[in-house]
């Protein structure tokens, strides 16, 4: 997402340790860590209840889930997607949603899977600049479109003004809904639906925050809005 | 999700050809309801025909001031903020903006919205064995179950589900006409005849044939629609389906109501146009007393169940409020 204006510096509001840990950002990702630890716990628990559940699922609907967590059973199709300015070639089952293509195939795990039914907004991405729920969008329908995810908002090390404002105003607690909130907020401001608190709340209602960080989210959007129109 | 093949239609003819293989084929528009139902295992098409690239995404004025034509693929968000709709049919704009979320409205199409399926829990989750709509003849889980969101008008013993759309309630009030195309050519379906009441066959929700595609919705010219309003009552302030909603319009000339429109949502298997309420209002002086009489007429034959009895009084008050808001506008 191109943006041209100055944005608030998050550094003012961070304690030195936070700044250090942001700057150090390790190459070992949280996902690697979770995958590693869950392999151990799954091994321990498998004999108790993981494997019986897996067997039941397989017996009910053999087409439902493959070993990689993706649907299996249908023929695959070639697909070219343009994501964050880069073209990606995929060979996918037609059932794969944009959300699963991003997370499971392209390692763009910033976009989050919450409800997977269009009820929470954590999967919000921008398609041709318009916010949509990636969980209800088949990847195949996105051919030729310009897709922007949370990973595509910053310019190098320079955060998008909305990202910086979310940090400054504590627009999150656990952070799970945040990528969706930020993508949604970018569109909300661009649409001109961020005039006042009431309008922001209504036009951000498609993004649920279980931690209840709504006040911070509204303040962040107001600040980012003012920076972008200034 | 069951496996399916995916094809992309380039025009209406190829879309119709894609449908000709029988009921196992489905058209894919915004996908906000269909993909969800496929994930739930309620919808199991073996072929999906993507129609989103068809040239049906325009809102245009009909010649000779006859009204406005809305292409079937116009997205809900675009329709809600289209100047022709905002100026001439505010009730439709308000209804659209009351529905779903900005993300879903960016995806959802006009044609798809017409074909939304009910949010009845017993329909939506195949873990429930009883649902005449999903499995004809299996019974209705809602009649004797948890039926808080269910119908109070026009229901049958076979089904007490409601139609979930906001857009359709406004279109019912506006006397919209649905334009469809099939192998035998084009035809028009008046809005009141598009959706069906459940009767003994709740699995048949509309009078659209399986080999037909919706191409547009026409809104006839309606000067009275400039003073119109959509009221939606729900469990939270935004992003929830209606418990009750009302689309209302009033044209007042010389202190008397000349034209009245009242349609209710969240109360029946289809958008519920109340001619009884409208007839009560015409010729009268607008005011709370006549609005209450009209509300009573609209809900005269309402029947509640264990958990949704409250909807009858709620609907009456909503009719009064919506009409009051129209006169205040």
HADDOCK unambig.tbl for C-alpha pairs under 7 A between the chains (distance, minus, plus):
assign (segid A and resid 63 and name CA) (segid B and resid 2 and name CA) 6.40 0.50 0.50
assign (segid A and resid 64 and name CA) (segid B and resid 1 and name CA) 5.82 0.50 0.50
assign (segid A and resid 73 and name CA) (segid B and resid 3 and name CA) 6.48 0.50 0.50
assign (segid A and resid 74 and name CA) (segid B and resid 3 and name CA) 5.18 0.50 0.50
assign (segid A and resid 74 and name CA) (segid B and resid 4 and name CA) 6.69 0.50 0.50
assign (segid A and resid 94 and name CA) (segid B and resid 5 and name CA) 6.81 0.50 0.50
assign (segid A and resid 94 and name CA) (segid B and resid 6 and name CA) 6.28 0.50 0.50
assign (segid A and resid 95 and name CA) (segid B and resid 3 and name CA) 7.00 0.50 0.50
assign (segid A and resid 117 and name CA) (segid B and resid 36 and name CA) 5.86 0.50 0.50
assign (segid A and resid 130 and name CA) (segid B and resid 106 and name CA) 6.94 0.50 0.50
assign (segid A and resid 131 and name CA) (segid B and resid 103 and name CA) 5.22 0.50 0.50
assign (segid A and resid 131 and name CA) (segid B and resid 106 and name CA) 6.95 0.50 0.50
assign (segid A and resid 132 and name CA) (segid B and resid 103 and name CA) 4.33 0.50 0.50
assign (segid A and resid 132 and name CA) (segid B and resid 104 and name CA) 6.37 0.50 0.50
assign (segid A and resid 132 and name CA) (segid B and resid 106 and name CA) 6.40 0.50 0.50
assign (segid A and resid 132 and name CA) (segid B and resid 107 and name CA) 6.52 0.50 0.50
assign (segid A and resid 133 and name CA) (segid B and resid 103 and name CA) 5.97 0.50 0.50
assign (segid A and resid 133 and name CA) (segid B and resid 104 and name CA) 6.79 0.50 0.50
assign (segid A and resid 136 and name CA) (segid B and resid 31 and name CA) 6.40 0.50 0.50
assign (segid A and resid 136 and name CA) (segid B and resid 32 and name CA) 5.81 0.50 0.50
assign (segid A and resid 136 and name CA) (segid B and resid 35 and name CA) 5.88 0.50 0.50
assign (segid A and resid 136 and name CA) (segid B and resid 36 and name CA) 6.57 0.50 0.50
assign (segid A and resid 137 and name CA) (segid B and resid 31 and name CA) 6.75 0.50 0.50
assign (segid A and resid 202 and name CA) (segid B and resid 238 and name CA) 6.56 0.50 0.50
assign (segid A and resid 203 and name CA) (segid B and resid 102 and name CA) 6.36 0.50 0.50
assign (segid A and resid 205 and name CA) (segid B and resid 101 and name CA) 6.42 0.50 0.50
assign (segid A and resid 205 and name CA) (segid B and resid 238 and name CA) 6.30 0.50 0.50
assign (segid A and resid 205 and name CA) (segid B and resid 239 and name CA) 6.19 0.50 0.50
assign (segid A and resid 206 and name CA) (segid B and resid 101 and name CA) 4.66 0.50 0.50
assign (segid A and resid 206 and name CA) (segid B and resid 102 and name CA) 6.43 0.50 0.50
assign (segid A and resid 206 and name CA) (segid B and resid 103 and name CA) 6.77 0.50 0.50
assign (segid A and resid 206 and name CA) (segid B and resid 239 and name CA) 6.46 0.50 0.50
